[in-house]
């Protein structure tokens, strides 16, 4: 690290923090039996993350780069959702502030095996040359029947992801959400889907992503962080994807390989994560990361990655030091990131509301090269993300049993006979839209909270 960067690391003035998990591989039995060998790993992970975060800012969210389930089955997502809720509570993160993307283990291969149209569409994309992938994707997405068939193996994943506003479709196979630093700099999260053609014959260079997912617009004051399960070398269209990501995205998060790697490439940081639940064997090493993004001055922002690796001897997570600096974290800075004149009318944002964090002061005393995470700050931060109530309402509604969702819909009296087949996310979208139009958001929140054991004391939509 240069002397200038060394100085920069002492003066970060505001930050936002995420916990990054990958390949969590929940089965239908996870957490339901004393023979769940990974239960202790999950317990230690929550304890370790809480300890590390005590010296950083309160987490703005949990980022999961795929393979939430083991076989893409509903019961597996139920176990994962239960644990994520518990984990978020343990680390002081809002339960709805989880962002996910699918991995190959999130694909229900039984659906593909039973559908000739799905198999045919997948083969069409696999057989396409790199230059023809986007034309094929466009044609499929413009036909509703084909689009539905292509994503049908992810139906249970989408039901799970909807509560976090992270569901996908062939028409729009990515999601975007904004969080912001106190200075107004937007960190724009974009979740990518690399498993549209994932199946039993997955191999390097035979999956597809498409330019539409990675073609992010350059916008002053907006810095992109992408989540994707498969690294670029698994893609047919890897060259085009890499061109976009490396030229316009500050931070790229990947999973899949179960092997931790951090690289700085053309002023972008690419992090390929180790697995939280890797396969047991000689190389079994659970890992996770804590990522901190922050501003140093009016033109400079940076990232710190605290890599945490399982220590078999002590049965707990420990720091994985950066070999270049001997610190307990990896750090990279960018010097071309001016503080924006912040505006909620950013024309490129796909989210109307902003999820913000307060400024987090850093210790500015000189630090030794071997410093640990506990020495990064002198004062524990009490900053917490400001609640996005629309996002929380989505989470609270979609985590209710179906019978309660229907009861709420009936109470609002906004559905028609044409809506009788709606359920889950589709039902909620209609309810929310009509509740806004008819001035019933207050009632939608109230009735949703009544079905929870921990109802909120205040209604943020009162009077709307």
C-alpha positions as CSV (number, residue, x, y, z in Angstrom):
1,X,0.0,0.0,0.0
2,X,1.4,3.4,-0.9
3,X,2.1,6.1,1.8
4,X,-0.9,8.1,0.4
5,X,-3.2,5.1,0.8
6,X,-1.8,4.4,4.3
7,X,-2.8,8.0,5.2
8,X,-6.3,7.6,3.6
9,X,-7.0,4.5,5.7
10,X,-6.7,6.7,8.8
11,X,-9.4,9.2,7.9
12,X,-12.6,7.5,6.6
13,X,-15.4,9.8,7.6
14,X,-18.5,7.9,6.9
15,X,-19.2,4.2,6.0
16,X,-21.7,1.5,5.4
17,X,-21.3,-2.1,6.3
18,X,-22.5,-5.4,4.9
19,X,-22.1,-9.0,5.9
20,X,-21.4,-11.1,2.9
21,X,-22.3,-14.8,2.8
22,X,-22.1,-17.3,0.0
23,X,-23.0,-20.9,-0.7
24,X,-25.0,-21.4,2.5
25,X,-26.5,-24.6,1.1
26,X,-29.5,-25.1,3.5
27,X,-31.2,-28.5,3.3
28,X,-34.7,-29.4,4.6
29,X,-33.1,-30.9,7.7
30,X,-30.8,-27.9,8.5
31,X,-31.5,-26.8,12.1
32,X,-34.0,-29.6,12.7
33,X,-31.9,-32.3,14.2
34,X,-29.0,-32.7,16.6
35,X,-27.1,-34.4,13.8
36,X,-26.9,-31.1,11.9
37,X,-23.1,-30.8,12.0
38,X,-23.1,-27.2,10.7
39,X,-25.2,-25.9,13.6
40,X,-22.1,-25.0,15.5
41,X,-20.6,-23.2,12.5
42,X,-23.8,-21.0,12.2
43,X,-23.7,-20.3,16.0
44,X,-20.1,-19.3,15.9
45,X,-20.6,-17.2,12.7
46,X,-23.3,-15.1,14.5
47,X,-21.1,-14.6,17.5
48,X,-18.1,-13.7,15.4
49,X,-20.0,-11.3,13.2
50,X,-21.5,-9.6,16.2
51,X,-18.0,-9.2,17.7
52,X,-16.4,-7.7,14.5
53,X,-19.4,-5.4,13.9
54,X,-19.2,-4.0,17.4
55,X,-16.1,-2.2,16.2
56,X,-17.6,-1.1,12.9
57,X,-21.0,0.4,11.9
58,X,-24.3,-1.4,12.4
59,X,-24.8,-3.6,9.4
60,X,-27.0,-2.1,6.6
61,X,-27.7,-5.6,5.2
62,X,-26.7,-9.2,4.5
63,X,-25.6,-10.0,1.0
64,X,-25.9,-13.7,-0.2
65,X,-24.2,-14.6,-3.5
66,X,-26.2,-17.7,-4.3
67,X,-26.7,-21.3,-3.4
68,X,-29.1,-20.5,-0.6
69,X,-30.7,-24.0,-0.9
70,X,-29.1,-27.3,-1.7
71,X,-31.6,-28.6,-4.2
72,X,-33.8,-25.6,-4.9
73,X,-36.7,-27.0,-2.8
74,X,-39.3,-25.0,-0.8
75,X,-38.4,-26.7,2.5
76,X,-34.8,-25.7,2.1
77,X,-35.7,-22.1,1.6
78,X,-37.9,-22.2,4.7
79,X,-34.9,-23.4,6.8
80,X,-32.7,-20.7,5.2
81,X,-35.3,-17.9,5.8
82,X,-35.6,-19.0,9.5
83,X,-31.9,-18.9,10.0
84,X,-31.4,-15.5,8.2
85,X,-34.1,-14.0,10.4
86,X,-32.3,-15.3,13.5
87,X,-28.9,-14.2,12.2
88,X,-30.1,-10.7,11.3
89,X,-31.5,-10.3,14.8
90,X,-28.2,-11.5,16.3
91,X,-26.1,-8.9,14.5
92,X,-28.6,-6.0,14.8
93,X,-29.6,-5.9,11.1
94,X,-33.2,-5.3,10.0
95,X,-34.6,-8.7,9.1
96,X,-35.8,-7.4,5.7
97,X,-32.4,-6.1,4.7
98,X,-31.2,-9.3,3.1
99,X,-30.3,-9.3,-0.6
100,X,-29.9,-12.5,-2.5
101,X,-29.1,-13.9,-6.0
102,X,-29.6,-17.5,-7.2
103,X,-26.9,-20.1,-7.6
104,X,-27.0,-23.5,-9.4
105,X,-28.1,-25.2,-6.2
106,X,-31.2,-22.9,-6.2
107,X,-32.4,-24.5,-9.5
108,X,-35.0,-27.2,-9.1
109,X,-33.7,-29.6,-11.7
110,X,-36.9,-31.7,-11.5
111,X,-38.8,-28.9,-13.2
112,X,-36.3,-28.8,-16.1
113,X,-36.5,-32.6,-16.4
114,X,-40.3,-32.5,-16.7
115,X,-40.5,-29.6,-19.2
116,X,-39.4,-30.0,-22.8
117,X,-39.9,-26.3,-23.6
118,X,-37.5,-25.4,-20.7
119,X,-34.9,-27.8,-21.9
120,X,-35.2,-26.6,-25.5
121,X,-34.8,-22.9,-24.4
122,X,-31.8,-23.7,-22.3
123,X,-30.2,-25.7,-25.2
124,X,-30.8,-22.8,-27.5
125,X,-29.0,-20.4,-25.3
126,X,-26.2,-22.9,-24.5
127,X,-25.6,-23.5,-28.3
128,X,-25.5,-19.8,-29.1
129,X,-22.2,-18.1,-29.8
130,X,-21.1,-15.3,-27.5
131,X,-22.2,-12.7,-30.0
132,X,-25.7,-14.2,-30.4
133,X,-26.5,-14.7,-26.7
134,X,-28.2,-11.4,-26.3
135,X,-30.4,-11.7,-29.4
136,X,-31.6,-15.1,-28.1
137,X,-32.3,-13.7,-24.7
138,X,-34.2,-10.8,-26.1
139,X,-36.4,-13.0,-28.2
140,X,-37.2,-15.3,-25.3
141,X,-38.0,-12.5,-22.9
142,X,-40.3,-10.9,-25.4
143,X,-42.5,-14.0,-25.5
144,X,-44.3,-14.4,-22.1
145,X,-44.7,-18.2,-22.4
146,X,-41.0,-18.7,-23.2
147,X,-40.0,-16.3,-20.5
148,X,-42.0,-18.1,-17.9
149,X,-40.7,-21.5,-19.0
150,X,-37.1,-20.4,-18.8
151,X,-37.4,-19.3,-15.2
152,X,-39.8,-22.0,-14.0
153,X,-37.0,-24.0,-12.3
154,X,-36.5,-21.0,-10.0
155,X,-40.1,-20.8,-8.9
156,X,-39.4,-21.8,-5.3
157,X,-36.3,-19.5,-5.2
158,X,-38.4,-16.6,-6.4
159,X,-41.1,-17.2,-3.7
160,X,-38.3,-17.1,-1.1
161,X,-36.6,-14.0,-2.7
162,X,-39.8,-12.0,-3.0
163,X,-39.8,-11.2,0.7
164,X,-36.5,-9.4,0.2
165,X,-37.6,-7.7,-3.1
166,X,-35.1,-9.8,-4.9
167,X,-37.2,-12.0,-7.2
168,X,-36.3,-12.3,-10.9
169,X,-38.0,-12.8,-14.2
170,X,-36.7,-13.4,-17.7
171,X,-38.0,-10.0,-18.7
172,X,-35.9,-8.5,-15.9
173,X,-33.4,-11.0,-14.6
174,X,-31.7,-8.6,-12.2
175,X,-32.7,-6.3,-9.3
176,X,-31.4,-3.0,-8.1
177,X,-31.6,-1.3,-4.7
178,X,-29.8,1.8,-3.4
179,X,-28.3,2.5,0.0
180,X,-26.4,5.7,0.7
181,X,-23.5,7.0,2.7
182,X,-24.3,10.0,4.9
183,X,-22.6,12.3,2.4
184,X,-25.2,11.3,-0.2
185,X,-23.0,8.9,-2.3
186,X,-25.2,6.1,-3.5
187,X,-24.1,2.5,-3.3
188,X,-26.2,0.8,-5.9
189,X,-26.6,-2.9,-5.4
190,X,-27.4,-4.9,-8.5
191,X,-28.2,-8.6,-8.2
192,X,-27.4,-10.7,-11.3
193,X,-28.8,-14.1,-12.4
194,X,-26.2,-16.5,-13.8
195,X,-28.4,-19.6,-13.7
196,X,-31.0,-19.1,-16.4
197,X,-29.6,-22.2,-18.2
198,X,-28.2,-24.0,-15.2
199,X,-28.8,-27.8,-15.2
200,X,-27.1,-31.1,-14.7
201,X,-24.5,-30.4,-17.3
202,X,-23.2,-27.1,-15.9
203,X,-19.5,-26.5,-16.8
204,X,-17.2,-23.6,-17.3
205,X,-18.1,-21.3,-20.2
206,X,-21.6,-22.8,-20.8
207,X,-23.8,-20.5,-18.7
208,X,-25.1,-17.1,-19.8
209,X,-25.6,-13.7,-18.2
210,X,-26.3,-11.2,-21.0
211,X,-25.4,-7.5,-21.6
212,X,-28.7,-6.3,-20.2
213,X,-27.7,-7.4,-16.7
214,X,-24.3,-5.8,-16.6
215,X,-24.8,-2.7,-18.7
216,X,-24.9,-0.2,-15.8
217,X,-25.1,3.5,-16.5
218,X,-22.3,5.7,-15.3
219,X,-23.9,8.3,-12.9
220,X,-22.0,10.9,-10.8
221,X,-22.4,10.1,-7.1
222,X,-23.4,6.5,-7.8
223,X,-21.0,3.5,-7.2
224,X,-22.1,0.0,-8.2
225,X,-21.7,-3.2,-6.2
226,X,-22.8,-6.3,-8.1
227,X,-23.8,-9.7,-6.7
228,X,-23.6,-12.8,-8.9
229,X,-23.1,-16.5,-8.1
230,X,-20.9,-17.6,-11.0
231,X,-17.6,-15.8,-11.8
232,X,-17.1,-14.7,-15.4
233,X,-15.1,-17.7,-16.5
234,X,-18.2,-19.8,-16.2
235,X,-20.0,-17.7,-18.9
236,X,-20.3,-18.1,-22.6
237,X,-20.4,-14.3,-22.9
238,X,-17.6,-13.8,-20.4
239,X,-15.6,-11.3,-22.5
240,X,-18.5,-8.9,-22.9
241,X,-19.6,-9.3,-19.3
242,X,-16.0,-8.6,-18.0
243,X,-15.7,-5.5,-20.2
244,X,-18.8,-3.9,-18.6
245,X,-18.1,-5.0,-15.0
246,X,-14.4,-4.0,-15.0
247,X,-15.0,-0.6,-16.5
248,X,-18.1,0.5,-14.6
249,X,-18.5,-1.5,-11.4
250,X,-16.5,-0.7,-8.2
251,X,-17.1,-4.0,-6.4
252,X,-18.0,-7.4,-7.8
253,X,-19.1,-10.2,-5.5
254,X,-19.2,-13.8,-6.6
255,X,-19.6,-17.2,-5.0
256,X,-19.6,-20.8,-6.4
257,X,-15.9,-21.7,-6.2
258,X,-15.8,-22.2,-2.4
259,X,-12.4,-20.6,-2.5
260,X,-11.7,-17.1,-1.3
261,X,-10.0,-14.6,-3.7
262,X,-9.7,-10.8,-3.7
263,X,-8.3,-9.0,-6.7
264,X,-8.0,-5.4,-7.9
265,X,-8.5,-5.4,-11.6
266,X,-8.7,-2.1,-13.6
267,X,-9.9,-0.2,-10.6
268,X,-12.6,-2.7,-9.7
269,X,-12.4,-5.1,-6.7
270,X,-13.5,-8.6,-7.5
271,X,-14.2,-10.8,-4.5
272,X,-14.9,-14.5,-5.0
273,X,-16.1,-15.8,-1.7
274,X,-15.5,-19.0,0.2
275,X,-18.5,-21.0,1.3
276,X,-20.4,-20.7,4.6
277,X,-21.4,-24.4,4.3
278,X,-18.8,-26.1,2.1
279,X,-18.7,-29.8,1.6
280,X,-17.0,-31.6,4.4
281,X,-13.6,-33.1,3.7
282,X,-9.9,-32.4,4.0
283,X,-10.3,-28.9,2.5
284,X,-13.4,-28.0,4.6
285,X,-13.0,-24.3,5.6
286,X,-16.2,-22.3,6.2
287,X,-15.7,-18.6,5.4
288,X,-17.6,-15.3,5.3
289,X,-16.8,-11.6,4.9
290,X,-17.7,-8.3,6.4
291,X,-17.5,-5.5,3.8
292,X,-17.2,-1.8,4.7
293,X,-17.5,0.9,2.1
294,X,-16.8,4.5,3.1
295,X,-15.7,8.0,2.1
296,X,-12.3,9.3,3.0
297,X,-12.6,12.8,1.6
298,X,-14.5,14.8,-1.1
299,X,-13.0,12.8,-3.9
300,X,-12.0,9.4,-2.4
301,X,-13.9,6.4,-1.3
302,X,-12.7,3.0,-0.3
303,X,-13.5,-0.6,0.7
304,X,-12.3,-2.7,3.6
305,X,-13.0,-6.5,3.5
306,X,-12.7,-8.4,6.8
307,X,-12.2,-12.0,5.7
308,X,-13.2,-14.5,8.4
309,X,-12.0,-18.1,8.2
310,X,-13.0,-21.1,10.3
311,X,-10.2,-22.3,12.6
312,X,-10.5,-26.1,13.0
313,X,-8.4,-26.2,16.1
314,X,-10.3,-23.5,18.1
315,X,-13.7,-24.3,16.4
316,X,-14.3,-20.6,15.7
317,X,-13.9,-17.9,13.0
318,X,-10.7,-15.9,13.0
319,X,-9.3,-13.2,10.8
320,X,-7.7,-14.0,7.5
321,X,-4.9,-11.4,7.2
322,X,-4.2,-9.5,4.0
323,X,-0.7,-10.9,3.0
324,X,0.3,-7.5,1.4
325,X,-0.3,-5.3,4.4
326,X,-0.4,-7.8,7.3
327,X,-3.6,-6.2,8.5
328,X,-6.7,-8.1,9.5
329,X,-8.5,-6.6,6.5
330,X,-8.0,-6.0,2.8
331,X,-8.3,-2.3,1.7
332,X,-8.6,-0.6,-1.7
333,X,-9.3,3.1,-2.4
334,X,-10.6,5.0,-5.4
335,X,-9.6,8.6,-6.0
336,X,-12.1,9.6,-8.7
337,X,-15.3,9.6,-6.7
338,X,-16.5,13.2,-6.0
339,X,-19.2,13.8,-3.4
340,X,-22.5,14.3,-5.2
341,X,-25.0,17.0,-4.9
342,X,-27.5,14.4,-3.6
343,X,-30.9,14.3,-5.2
344,X,-33.8,11.8,-4.8
345,X,-34.6,12.4,-8.4
346,X,-31.7,10.4,-9.8
347,X,-33.1,9.4,-13.2
348,X,-31.1,6.1,-13.3
349,X,-32.4,4.8,-10.0
350,X,-34.8,1.9,-10.1
351,X,-35.8,2.4,-6.5
352,X,-37.8,5.5,-5.5
353,X,-36.9,5.4,-1.8
354,X,-33.4,5.5,-0.3
355,X,-32.1,3.3,2.5
356,X,-29.6,5.5,4.3
357,X,-27.0,5.2,7.1
358,X,-25.6,7.8,9.3
359,X,-22.0,9.0,9.3
360,X,-19.6,6.7,11.1
361,X,-16.5,8.4,12.6
362,X,-13.2,6.6,12.3
363,X,-10.2,6.7,14.6
364,X,-7.6,9.0,13.1
365,X,-4.6,8.0,15.3
366,X,-1.6,6.5,13.5
367,X,-1.8,2.7,13.2
368,X,0.8,-0.1,13.0
369,X,0.8,-2.2,9.9
370,X,-0.3,-5.3,11.9
371,X,-3.4,-3.6,13.4
372,X,-6.5,-5.8,14.0
373,X,-10.2,-4.9,13.4
374,X,-10.6,-4.0,17.0
375,X,-8.0,-1.2,16.5
376,X,-9.6,0.3,13.4
377,X,-11.9,2.4,15.5
378,X,-11.6,4.0,18.9
379,X,-15.4,4.5,19.5
380,X,-18.1,1.9,18.9
381,X,-20.6,3.3,16.4
382,X,-24.2,3.4,17.3
383,X,-25.3,4.4,13.8
384,X,-28.2,2.3,12.3
385,X,-29.8,2.2,8.9
386,X,-32.9,4.2,8.5
387,X,-35.8,1.9,8.0
388,X,-37.3,1.6,4.5
389,X,-40.9,1.0,5.5
390,X,-42.1,-0.1,2.1
391,X,-39.4,-2.8,2.1
392,X,-40.3,-3.8,5.6
393,X,-44.0,-4.1,4.7
394,X,-43.1,-6.3,1.8
395,X,-41.1,-8.6,4.1
396,X,-43.7,-8.7,6.8
397,X,-46.6,-9.5,4.4
398,X,-44.8,-12.2,2.4
399,X,-43.5,-14.0,5.5
400,X,-47.1,-14.6,6.6
401,X,-49.0,-17.8,5.9
402,X,-51.1,-17.7,2.8
403,X,-54.4,-17.9,4.7
404,X,-53.4,-14.7,6.6
405,X,-52.4,-13.0,3.3
406,X,-55.9,-13.7,1.9
407,X,-57.6,-12.5,5.1
408,X,-55.7,-9.2,4.8
409,X,-56.6,-8.9,1.1
410,X,-60.3,-9.5,2.0
411,X,-60.2,-6.9,4.7
412,X,-58.8,-4.2,2.3
413,X,-61.6,-5.0,-0.2
414,X,-59.6,-4.0,-3.2
415,X,-59.5,-7.3,-5.2
416,X,-61.8,-8.3,-8.1
417,X,-62.9,-11.6,-9.4
418,X,-60.1,-11.5,-11.9
419,X,-57.6,-11.6,-9.1
420,X,-58.8,-14.9,-7.6
421,X,-55.7,-16.9,-8.8
422,X,-53.2,-14.5,-7.3
423,X,-50.9,-15.5,-4.5
424,X,-47.6,-14.5,-2.8
425,X,-45.7,-11.8,-4.6
426,X,-48.3,-11.3,-7.3
427,X,-51.1,-10.8,-4.7
428,X,-48.9,-8.4,-2.7
429,X,-48.1,-6.3,-5.8
430,X,-51.8,-5.8,-6.6
431,X,-52.6,-5.1,-2.9
432,X,-49.9,-2.6,-2.5
433,X,-50.7,-0.7,-5.7
434,X,-54.4,-0.5,-5.0
435,X,-53.8,0.4,-1.3
436,X,-51.7,3.3,-2.5
437,X,-54.4,4.4,-5.0
438,X,-57.3,4.0,-2.5
439,X,-55.5,5.5,0.5
440,X,-55.3,2.2,2.4
441,X,-51.6,1.8,3.0
442,X,-52.2,2.5,6.7
443,X,-54.7,-0.3,6.9
444,X,-52.4,-2.7,5.0
445,X,-49.6,-2.1,7.5
446,X,-52.0,-2.4,10.4
447,X,-53.5,-5.7,9.4
448,X,-50.2,-7.2,8.4
449,X,-48.7,-6.3,11.8
450,X,-51.7,-7.8,13.6
451,X,-50.7,-11.2,12.4
452,X,-47.2,-11.0,13.7
453,X,-46.1,-11.9,17.3
454,X,-44.0,-8.7,17.5
455,X,-46.2,-6.0,15.9
456,X,-44.7,-2.6,15.4
457,X,-45.9,0.1,17.8
458,X,-46.2,2.9,15.2
459,X,-47.8,2.9,11.8
460,X,-45.4,4.8,9.4
461,X,-48.3,5.1,6.8
462,X,-50.7,6.8,9.2
463,X,-52.5,9.6,7.4
464,X,-51.4,8.5,3.9
